[in-house]
Amino acid sequence: MKDGIKKCDHYLKLLCEYVDSELSEDLHDDFKSHVESCETCWKIFRTYNITVTLSKKTKDIHTVTSEQVERLCTIISSRMCSKK
């Protein structure tokens, strides 16, 4: 179980870079493969991606800073990892 948590933690640290398309092709494919096969990581990814998408849609109303997005990513990752 510990190895699974460490593996998920590794991928969750890449979440922001994946969503921002900043990963190398190999890391991108590896991340995508893991998220598609891990229900917990899929839920985190989906929640984060929806949050970012919605925040971009409201950009004209309220500006979400990159620091806020990074903080959100950190909070989601830490809370999901602590539930395992």
FENRA-V503020 format. One record per pair of residues at least 4 apart in sequence whose C-alpha atoms are under 6 Angstrom apart, sorted by the first residue. I is the first residue (numbers start at 1). J is the second residue. Records with the same first field share a line. If there is no record, write none. Layout:
# FENRA-V503020
I->J  J
This chain:
# FENRA-V503020
5->9
17->21  22  23
18->22  23
23->27  28
24->28
27->31
34->38
35->41  42
41->45
42->46
45->49
58->62
59->63
